[in-house]
Amino acid sequence: MSLQRSERERAFASPLFADLAGDISVSFEFFPPKSERMEETLWNSIAALAPLKPNFVSVTYGAGGSTRERTHATVERIVKETDLTPAAHLTCVDASRGEIEDIARAYWDAGIRHIVALRGDPPREGERFSAHPEGYDCAASLVEGLKKVADFEISVAAYPEIHPEAESANGDLDNLKRKIDAGATRAITQFFFSPETFLRFRDDAVAHGISAPIVPGILPVTNFKQTSKFAALNGTDMPGWLERLFDGLEDKQDARNLVAATVAAELCRRLYAGGVRQFHFYTLNRAELSYAICHMLGLRPSSPKIESQAA
């Protein structure tokens, strides 16, 4: 069969998103707002995504605990004002074990039962991670410590393209297994752009004795330059075809959104075809693209309690 004919037949096959069962589950990540305007955007986004009934919504934690108070305030408000399950990020950076345990107890007392436990990035770009003299030295020890504080549900990070500081793929999988064995419930991956990257990593993890769920982290790219910076820090490959798709769209926000939604939706559809039924979306506090992708995958809303604007 000629390449031209093969491509024609593929293009005229059933639509990629026709009549999907909607049998997926999702979670969403947000970051704590820095201003009243950003707070309004955040809460409008939470309101828009809440009817999809996510498993949980996570709130990030800045390097060195730089957003500690805002993270706590955001997850506490989610507990008080919504029917959603919040997960608070917590890192090892620049904090003693006692300080981290106090934060964890404060979360538990506020009704937060889920923590995303991360080693964390150094507070200053270009430096290597250095543990606090009285702190946790890695995510696995943080997980172990948190489980001693209370019976938290704990999510940890995974790196389909290997953590930049890992000596090898097997070494990185060893580290992930230590985190799971310490008590983590699931792993959420760094973002990626090839479905084969995730599916291969998932299979390798199973072969490595890791039985906990590994959930793909999906980042709809609306700002290629910004995402490239994130990718460089995390060892994520930014394919040339993606750069070419965004070329010339710097001043065309609507076009960038359309491209971003198309690329991320196709990635999710191919993961779905590979058996994936759980997805974690890095929303960057914007709801539209994540909502559209979930809708295309067949997920439809219900109506939980949520206020649609900042107090």
N, C-alpha and C positions, 0 to 999 in steps of 0.2 A: 504494500500500500504506500503510495507516495506521501511525502510529508504534507503537501498541500491538501490532499484528500483527508488525511488523518486529522489535521487541524480543523478542516471544515466540519467533519462529523462531530468532533468534540464541541465545537462552537454551537452546533445545532442540537446538542443533546438536551436533556431535561435541565431547566434552570437550576443553578446551584442551590438556591434557597427555597425551592418550591416545596410547600407542604411538609416542612420539618416538624418533628413530633413535639418540639418544645420541652424535651426531657432533659434539659440542662439545669445546673445550679450555678449561681454566680456569687461573687463578692466584689466589693469596690473599695479602692483606696483613695483617701483624701489627705490633704495636708492642712494643718491649723492655719486660720487666716491671720494676716498681719494688720488688717485695717477693717473699718466698718463696712466699706464697700466689698472687700474680699469676703467678709463674713456673710454678707447678703448673698453673694454668688455661691458660696459654699452651701448655705442652707437651702437655697433654691435648687441646687443640684441634688442635694440629699433628698429633697421633697420629690424631685422628678424621678429618681431612681428607686425610692422606697417601695412603690407599688410592684416592683419586680420581685419583691420578697427575697433579697439576698441572704445568703447564709450568715454573713456578717459584713460590717463595714469597718475598715481599719483607718487609723489616723496616725500619720507619721510623726517622727520624733527627731528633731534636728541634731546635727553633730554636736557632741558634748552636752547634750541636754538643752540646747539653745531654745527649743520650743516647749520645754517641759510644762510650764504653766498653761500655755495655750493648748497643748495636747490634752492635758488633764481636763481643762475646762470644756473642750469640745466633746470628748467621750462622755463626760459626766452629763452634759446637756443632751446627748443622744439617748442616754439611759433614761433621763427624766422626761423628755418630751416626745419620744418616738417609741415605736414597737420594734425598732431595729436592735440587733445585737452588735455592740461596738467592740472593736479590738484595738487596744492601745499598743503602739510600738514602744519598745524599750531597748536601750543599747548598753554596752559595757563601758562606753567612752567617758573618761574623766569623772568617774564616780566610784566610790568605795562600795563594797558589798553591803555595808549597812545602809548607805544612802539608797541604793537600788532596792533593797528589801523594804525600806520605808515607803518608797514610791509604790512598790507592788502592793503593800498592805493598804495604802490609801486608795489604790484602784479597786481592790477587793471590797473595801468598806463602802465605796461609791457604787457598788453593784457591777463592776466590770469583771467579767470572768474569763476573758480571752486576751492574751498578750501575744504580740508578734515580737519574738525575741531575736535580737540581732547583735552581732559583735559590734557593728557600727563602723563608720568611716572616721578617720582622724578629723579633728575639728579644723585643721589647717591643711589646705590642699597641697599635695606634694609630699606630705609627711607619711611615714609608715605608722601603722597602729602600734601604740605602746600602752600596755595595760596600766591602770592605776595601781600604785604600790599595794593598796588594800582592796583591789577590785577583782572582777572576773576577767580571766585572760582570753576567753573565747565564748562563742555562743553556746557550746555544749555545756560548759560550766554554768553559764547564766541560766539555761533551761533547768539544770539540776537544782540550782539555788531557788529558782522561782517555784518549783514543785514542792520544795520544803516550806515555803511561805504559805502556800495554799494550793488547792487542786485546780489550778488554772488549765484551761484549754490553751495550748501553745502552738503557734505557727512559726516556722523558721524559713530561712532563705535557701534556695538552691540555684545552681549556676549551670545551665545546660552547655555553656561554652567555656566552662571552667573558671573558677575565681582567679583573678589576676595574680594573686599571691600563692596559688596552689602550685606544688611542684609537678603534679601530674594529674590526669583525669582520675586515676585510681585513688590518689591521695585526696582529691576533692570529694570523691564518693565516700571514702573512709570518714572524712569530717562530717559529711551529711549523716552518715549512719550513727556517728557518735551523738549527734543532736537528737536524732529519733530515739535512740536507745536511752538517752537521758530523760525522755518523757514527752518529746514533742508529738503533737497530734498529726500534723501535716507539714509539707514543705510547699512553698510558693516560689516559683522560679523568677529569676530576672527576666526582663523582656527579651525577645528574640524575633527574628523575621523569617525563619524557615521552619515549616512544620516538621521536616525531617530531623532538625536539630533537637526539638523537644521529644519526638517519638523515640529517637535513638537513645537519648538521655534517660527517658522513662524505662526503657527496656534494660539499659545498663544498670540502673538503680535496682531493679528487681533482681537481676543476676547477682548483684552485690549484697543481696540479703535485706534490702530495704522494702518493707511491706506497707509503710504508711502512704496515704495518697500524696501524689505530687501534682500540684495544680499549676497550669501554665499562666504566667503573668503576661497580660496583653496590654500593650501601649499603642493606642492610636496616635500616629505621628502627625502633628499639625505644624510643628516647627522643626524642620530638618536639622538646622544648625545646632539648636539646643539639644535635640535628641542625640546628635553625634557626640556632643560633649559628655552626656550621660554614658553613652556607649563606650567611649574611650576609657572612662573610669572603671567600667565594669567588665571590660573584655568582650563586649558584644560586637559582632560583625555587622557593619552597616553596608548592605550590598549596593553595588554600583547602580543597579536598576532602580533602586529606591531613590537614590540621589537624582537620577535622571528624571524620574516622575515629578519631583518637586522643583526641578530646574525652571526658573522663570516665573514662579508663583509667589515670590516673596511679598508682593503687594496685593495678592488676591486671596483673601482669607476664605471666602466661600469655596473657591476652587480647591484650596488646600484641604479644607474639611471634607470635600467630596472625595478627593484622592485618599485621604487618611482613612475614611470610613470604608472605602472600597478595599484597600490593602488589608486592613485589620479584619474585615469581615471574611475575606477570602482565606486568610490565615486560620481564622476560627473554624470556617467550614471544612477546611482540609484536616484540621485537628479532630473535628467531630467525626469525619470519615475514618479517622484512625482510632476511634473509640473513646475520645475525650468527652466527658460530660460535665466537668467542672472548669470554670474559667474565673480568673481574677483580673479585674480591669484597673489599670492605673489611670484614674480619671483626670488628674491634674485639676480637680475641682470643677470640671465641666461635664455636664450630663449628656449632652446631645448625641455624641458619637457612640458612647457606650450603650446608651438606650437603643439607638438605631441598630447596632450590631446584635444586641440581645433579641430585639424584635425580629430581625432577619433569621435568627437561629430558632425562632418559634416560641420564644418566651413571651408570655402575655401578662399584663398587670392584674393585681388585686388591689385592695385599698386599705393599707395599714394607716394608723394614726401618725400624722406628721404635720407640722406647721410649715408653710411654704415661704416664710420670709424671716429675716433676722429679727430678734426681739429688740 
